[in-house]
Amino acid sequence: MIAFFSSIAAVLVLSGCSAEQFSRGYLPGVPGVTNHTDRIVGLWNTAWIVLWIVGIIAWALMFWAIIVYRRRRGETGMPVQLRYNNPIEVMFTVVPLIITIGFFAFTARDTAAIEAPVANSDVEISIIAKQWSWDFNYVDSNVYYSGIQSQFEGEEGSEAALPTLYLPVGKSIKVELSSRDVIHSFWVIDFLYKKDMFPGKTNYMYFTPQVEGTYKGKCAELCGEFHSMMLFNVKVVSQAEYDAQMAALAAAGNVGQLDGRYDRNQNLPGSNPEIRG
């Protein structure tokens, strides 16, 4: 067992993994990117700790049984068979049940906290997915940005030309998510959370970005031929820089809001009571 853990430690050292990466369970990003990420990291790490404990116990019992009950020299015939051991059978049923209920309870608790609506958010943004790019409506500032599919093949520095969503640091954000055509999924990798976007239905995300920087985003739902090129950036900036970006969009003539008139399917009932009846 000592050799086993020593080999794990050696692999971690040789791979160059830092203490911070280890403490985050090797999830991307840094602590506190949003007000939800530390909660997600905690759930992830707790799950791994429980699973390692269960695994170590299971492996130890397996190797103990292999060694203790191995066939000795000169032994013939079948060994004594163990059947209908009620305590063992109860343990094999109750322990997995407890673990499953525990995982469900903690996941439901954290999901409810992450999904809880925030009344009177500081900033409201409407994001519309389309094959294969993104439209960003900055509702409070009454300006918009319409993106196009990424036009590069991985050359250095080309990510700066991707559609970019600006967010003010330290402000609560309400994001409205919808789709013009097929199912997409809005995913900012370092935010550790994603949400599907359906034609005819509106989903919502609520979070507060807490660390300034540029983050990578992508569609996380296979949505057609150029799905892999449906990329975008997220820039978390100061309030002054955010206001300057809103002014730049207005100066460029991007005033108003992009609506559903360009949606591919105009008759999907979704959550529209006028169509659903």
LOPALUM-19281 format. One record per residue (C-alpha): residue in three letters; residue number from 1; x, y, z. Coordinates in steps of 0.25 Angstrom, whole numbers, plus 5000, padded with zeros to 4 digits. Example, Ala and Ser with C-alpha at 12.3 -4.5 7.8 and 13.67 -1.06 7.14 Angstrom:
BEGIN
residuo / num / east / north / up
ALA / 1 / 5049 / 4982 / 5031
SER / 2 / 5055 / 4996 / 5029
***
This chain:
BEGIN
residuo / num / east / north / up
MET / 1 / 5000 / 5000 / 5000
ILE / 2 / 5012 / 5009 / 5003
ALA / 3 / 5018 / 5006 / 4990
PHE / 4 / 5004 / 5010 / 4983
PHE / 5 / 5003 / 5023 / 4989
SER / 6 / 5018 / 5026 / 4987
SER / 7 / 5016 / 5023 / 4972
ILE / 8 / 5004 / 5033 / 4972
ALA / 9 / 5012 / 5044 / 4978
ALA / 10 / 5024 / 5041 / 4968
VAL / 11 / 5014 / 5043 / 4956
LEU / 12 / 5009 / 5056 / 4962
VAL / 13 / 5023 / 5062 / 4964
LEU / 14 / 5028 / 5057 / 4950
SER / 15 / 5015 / 5063 / 4943
GLY / 16 / 5018 / 5077 / 4949
CYS / 17 / 5005 / 5078 / 4956
SER / 18 / 5004 / 5089 / 4966
ALA / 19 / 4998 / 5089 / 4980
GLU / 20 / 4987 / 5098 / 4975
GLN / 21 / 4984 / 5089 / 4964
PHE / 22 / 4983 / 5077 / 4973
SER / 23 / 4974 / 5085 / 4983
ARG / 24 / 4965 / 5088 / 4972
GLY / 25 / 4964 / 5074 / 4967
TYR / 26 / 4971 / 5078 / 4954
LEU / 27 / 4959 / 5086 / 4950
PRO / 28 / 4962 / 5098 / 4941
GLY / 29 / 4963 / 5112 / 4945
VAL / 30 / 4967 / 5119 / 4959
PRO / 31 / 4959 / 5120 / 4972
GLY / 32 / 4947 / 5129 / 4972
VAL / 33 / 4945 / 5132 / 4957
THR / 34 / 4931 / 5133 / 4960
ASN / 35 / 4923 / 5132 / 4973
HIS / 36 / 4919 / 5118 / 4969
THR / 37 / 4932 / 5112 / 4965
ASP / 38 / 4938 / 5109 / 4979
ARG / 39 / 4925 / 5101 / 4982
ILE / 40 / 4926 / 5093 / 4970
VAL / 41 / 4941 / 5090 / 4973
GLY / 42 / 4937 / 5086 / 4987
LEU / 43 / 4926 / 5076 / 4982
TRP / 44 / 4936 / 5070 / 4972
ASN / 45 / 4947 / 5068 / 4982
THR / 46 / 4937 / 5062 / 4992
ALA / 47 / 4932 / 5052 / 4982
TRP / 48 / 4947 / 5048 / 4979
ILE / 49 / 4951 / 5046 / 4993
VAL / 50 / 4939 / 5037 / 4996
LEU / 51 / 4941 / 5029 / 4983
TRP / 52 / 4956 / 5028 / 4987
ILE / 53 / 4953 / 5023 / 5001
VAL / 54 / 4943 / 5013 / 4995
GLY / 55 / 4953 / 5008 / 4984
ILE / 56 / 4964 / 5006 / 4994
ILE / 57 / 4955 / 4998 / 5003
ALA / 58 / 4950 / 4990 / 4992
TRP / 59 / 4964 / 4987 / 4986
ALA / 60 / 4969 / 4984 / 5000
LEU / 61 / 4958 / 4974 / 5002
MET / 62 / 4960 / 4968 / 4988
PHE / 63 / 4975 / 4966 / 4990
TRP / 64 / 4973 / 4961 / 5004
ALA / 65 / 4964 / 4950 / 4999
ILE / 66 / 4973 / 4947 / 4987
ILE / 67 / 4985 / 4945 / 4997
VAL / 68 / 4978 / 4938 / 5009
TYR / 69 / 4969 / 4929 / 5001
ARG / 70 / 4979 / 4925 / 4990
ARG / 71 / 4980 / 4910 / 4986
ARG / 72 / 4992 / 4904 / 4994
ARG / 73 / 5002 / 4894 / 4989
GLY / 74 / 4996 / 4880 / 4990
GLU / 75 / 4981 / 4885 / 4991
THR / 76 / 4971 / 4879 / 4982
GLY / 77 / 4956 / 4880 / 4980
MET / 78 / 4947 / 4892 / 4982
PRO / 79 / 4949 / 4901 / 4994
VAL / 80 / 4938 / 4903 / 5005
GLN / 81 / 4927 / 4911 / 4998
LEU / 82 / 4921 / 4923 / 5006
ARG / 83 / 4906 / 4925 / 5003
TYR / 84 / 4895 / 4933 / 5009
ASN / 85 / 4903 / 4942 / 5018
ASN / 86 / 4892 / 4952 / 5022
PRO / 87 / 4902 / 4962 / 5029
ILE / 88 / 4911 / 4963 / 5017
GLU / 89 / 4899 / 4964 / 5007
VAL / 90 / 4892 / 4975 / 5016
MET / 91 / 4906 / 4983 / 5016
PHE / 92 / 4907 / 4981 / 5001
THR / 93 / 4893 / 4987 / 4999
VAL / 94 / 4893 / 4998 / 5010
VAL / 95 / 4907 / 5004 / 5008
PRO / 96 / 4905 / 5007 / 4993
LEU / 97 / 4891 / 5012 / 4996
ILE / 98 / 4896 / 5022 / 5006
ILE / 99 / 4907 / 5027 / 4997
THR / 100 / 4897 / 5029 / 4986
ILE / 101 / 4887 / 5037 / 4995
GLY / 102 / 4899 / 5045 / 5000
PHE / 103 / 4903 / 5049 / 4986
PHE / 104 / 4889 / 5052 / 4982
ALA / 105 / 4887 / 5061 / 4994
PHE / 106 / 4900 / 5069 / 4992
THR / 107 / 4898 / 5070 / 4977
ALA / 108 / 4883 / 5075 / 4979
ARG / 109 / 4887 / 5085 / 4990
ASP / 110 / 4898 / 5091 / 4981
THR / 111 / 4890 / 5091 / 4969
ALA / 112 / 4879 / 5098 / 4976
ALA / 113 / 4888 / 5109 / 4981
ILE / 114 / 4894 / 5111 / 4967
GLU / 115 / 4881 / 5111 / 4960
ALA / 116 / 4874 / 5120 / 4970
PRO / 117 / 4869 / 5133 / 4962
VAL / 118 / 4875 / 5146 / 4967
ALA / 119 / 4865 / 5157 / 4968
ASN / 120 / 4869 / 5171 / 4962
SER / 121 / 4882 / 5166 / 4956
ASP / 122 / 4892 / 5177 / 4953
VAL / 123 / 4894 / 5174 / 4939
GLU / 124 / 4884 / 5166 / 4929
ILE / 125 / 4890 / 5160 / 4916
SER / 126 / 4882 / 5152 / 4906
ILE / 127 / 4891 / 5142 / 4898
ILE / 128 / 4885 / 5135 / 4886
ALA / 129 / 4892 / 5123 / 4880
LYS / 130 / 4892 / 5121 / 4865
GLN / 131 / 4900 / 5112 / 4855
TRP / 132 / 4911 / 5114 / 4858
SER / 133 / 4913 / 5127 / 4866
TRP / 134 / 4907 / 5136 / 4877
ASP / 135 / 4899 / 5148 / 4878
PHE / 136 / 4900 / 5156 / 4891
ASN / 137 / 4889 / 5166 / 4895
TYR / 138 / 4893 / 5176 / 4906
VAL / 139 / 4879 / 5178 / 4911
ASP / 140 / 4882 / 5189 / 4921
SER / 141 / 4891 / 5197 / 4912
ASN / 142 / 4882 / 5195 / 4900
VAL / 143 / 4893 / 5191 / 4891
TYR / 144 / 4897 / 5177 / 4884
TYR / 145 / 4908 / 5170 / 4877
SER / 146 / 4906 / 5160 / 4866
GLY / 147 / 4917 / 5149 / 4864
ILE / 148 / 4921 / 5141 / 4853
GLN / 149 / 4927 / 5127 / 4852
SER / 150 / 4942 / 5126 / 4855
GLN / 151 / 4950 / 5129 / 4843
PHE / 152 / 4963 / 5122 / 4847
GLU / 153 / 4970 / 5109 / 4847
GLY / 154 / 4978 / 5110 / 4860
GLU / 155 / 4988 / 5120 / 4857
GLU / 156 / 4994 / 5128 / 4868
GLY / 157 / 4987 / 5141 / 4873
SER / 158 / 4975 / 5138 / 4865
GLU / 159 / 4966 / 5136 / 4877
ALA / 160 / 4965 / 5151 / 4879
ALA / 161 / 4956 / 5151 / 4867
LEU / 162 / 4946 / 5142 / 4873
PRO / 163 / 4932 / 5148 / 4878
THR / 164 / 4935 / 5154 / 4892
LEU / 165 / 4925 / 5155 / 4903
TYR / 166 / 4928 / 5166 / 4913
LEU / 167 / 4925 / 5165 / 4928
PRO / 168 / 4927 / 5175 / 4939
VAL / 169 / 4935 / 5169 / 4951
GLY / 170 / 4928 / 5168 / 4964
LYS / 171 / 4914 / 5170 / 4958
SER / 172 / 4902 / 5160 / 4959
ILE / 173 / 4899 / 5155 / 4945
LYS / 174 / 4886 / 5150 / 4939
VAL / 175 / 4888 / 5143 / 4926
GLU / 176 / 4876 / 5139 / 4917
LEU / 177 / 4879 / 5127 / 4908
SER / 178 / 4872 / 5124 / 4895
SER / 179 / 4875 / 5118 / 4881
ARG / 180 / 4871 / 5121 / 4867
ASP / 181 / 4872 / 5108 / 4861
VAL / 182 / 4876 / 5095 / 4868
ILE / 183 / 4881 / 5091 / 4882
HIS / 184 / 4893 / 5098 / 4887
SER / 185 / 4900 / 5099 / 4900
PHE / 186 / 4907 / 5111 / 4906
TRP / 187 / 4920 / 5107 / 4913
VAL / 188 / 4930 / 5116 / 4919
ILE / 189 / 4941 / 5106 / 4923
ASP / 190 / 4947 / 5113 / 4935
PHE / 191 / 4933 / 5116 / 4941
LEU / 192 / 4931 / 5101 / 4943
TYR / 193 / 4916 / 5101 / 4938
LYS / 194 / 4909 / 5100 / 4925
LYS / 195 / 4894 / 5101 / 4921
ASP / 196 / 4887 / 5096 / 4909
MET / 197 / 4880 / 5105 / 4899
PHE / 198 / 4867 / 5100 / 4892
PRO / 199 / 4859 / 5106 / 4881
GLY / 200 / 4846 / 5112 / 4886
LYS / 201 / 4850 / 5112 / 4900
THR / 202 / 4858 / 5121 / 4909
ASN / 203 / 4868 / 5117 / 4920
TYR / 204 / 4875 / 5126 / 4930
MET / 205 / 4888 / 5126 / 4938
TYR / 206 / 4891 / 5135 / 4950
PHE / 207 / 4905 / 5137 / 4955
THR / 208 / 4915 / 5148 / 4959
PRO / 209 / 4929 / 5148 / 4952
GLN / 210 / 4940 / 5151 / 4963
VAL / 211 / 4953 / 5150 / 4956
GLU / 212 / 4957 / 5160 / 4944
GLY / 213 / 4963 / 5153 / 4932
THR / 214 / 4960 / 5146 / 4918
TYR / 215 / 4953 / 5133 / 4918
LYS / 216 / 4950 / 5123 / 4907
GLY / 217 / 4936 / 5119 / 4903
LYS / 218 / 4930 / 5109 / 4894
CYS / 219 / 4917 / 5102 / 4890
ALA / 220 / 4917 / 5089 / 4898
GLU / 221 / 4906 / 5082 / 4890
LEU / 222 / 4908 / 5075 / 4876
CYS / 223 / 4901 / 5085 / 4867
GLY / 224 / 4905 / 5082 / 4853
GLU / 225 / 4917 / 5082 / 4843
PHE / 226 / 4924 / 5094 / 4849
HIS / 227 / 4921 / 5091 / 4864
SER / 228 / 4936 / 5091 / 4867
MET / 229 / 4937 / 5105 / 4862
MET / 230 / 4926 / 5111 / 4871
LEU / 231 / 4936 / 5118 / 4880
PHE / 232 / 4935 / 5131 / 4888
ASN / 233 / 4943 / 5139 / 4898
VAL / 234 / 4938 / 5145 / 4911
LYS / 235 / 4945 / 5157 / 4917
VAL / 236 / 4943 / 5160 / 4932
VAL / 237 / 4947 / 5175 / 4933
SER / 238 / 4945 / 5187 / 4942
GLN / 239 / 4933 / 5195 / 4942
ALA / 240 / 4940 / 5206 / 4934
GLU / 241 / 4945 / 5197 / 4923
TYR / 242 / 4931 / 5191 / 4922
ASP / 243 / 4924 / 5204 / 4921
ALA / 244 / 4935 / 5208 / 4910
GLN / 245 / 4931 / 5195 / 4902
MET / 246 / 4916 / 5198 / 4903
ALA / 247 / 4919 / 5212 / 4898
ALA / 248 / 4928 / 5207 / 4887
LEU / 249 / 4916 / 5197 / 4882
ALA / 250 / 4907 / 5209 / 4882
ALA / 251 / 4916 / 5218 / 4874
ALA / 252 / 4918 / 5206 / 4864
GLY / 253 / 4902 / 5207 / 4862
ASN / 254 / 4899 / 5194 / 4870
VAL / 255 / 4888 / 5201 / 4877
GLY / 256 / 4875 / 5193 / 4881
GLN / 257 / 4873 / 5178 / 4883
LEU / 258 / 4874 / 5166 / 4874
ASP / 259 / 4861 / 5158 / 4874
GLY / 260 / 4855 / 5145 / 4869
ARG / 261 / 4852 / 5150 / 4855
TYR / 262 / 4864 / 5143 / 4850
ASP / 263 / 4860 / 5129 / 4857
ARG / 264 / 4860 / 5118 / 4847
ASN / 265 / 4847 / 5112 / 4853
GLN / 266 / 4836 / 5122 / 4855
ASN / 267 / 4825 / 5112 / 4859
LEU / 268 / 4831 / 5105 / 4871
PRO / 269 / 4822 / 5105 / 4883
GLY / 270 / 4833 / 5105 / 4894
SER / 271 / 4829 / 5114 / 4905
ASN / 272 / 4821 / 5123 / 4897
PRO / 273 / 4806 / 5123 / 4902
GLU / 274 / 4801 / 5129 / 4889
ILE / 275 / 4806 / 5118 / 4880
ARG / 276 / 4805 / 5107 / 4891
GLY / 277 / 4790 / 5110 / 4893
***
